[in-house]
């Protein structure tokens, strides 16, 4: 198998997975600070959906370039 085909299939599968099941990351934000006393908020946020779409698009681009280069 060609390396470009393997890379494109991995990117396409990863992009589809990121769109369907986006992972979460932790965001911490300071909301109150007075001297040594401080309060912060910890939120779990999903990865934006455009990340999965970008990975999917790159995978499709690599696949199409690999197929065109074959000719």
Secondary structure, DSSP 4 states (H G I P E B T S, - for coil): --HHHHHHHHHHHHHHHHHHS--EEEEEEEEEEETTEEEEEEEEEEPPHHHHHHHHHHHHHHHHHHHHHH-
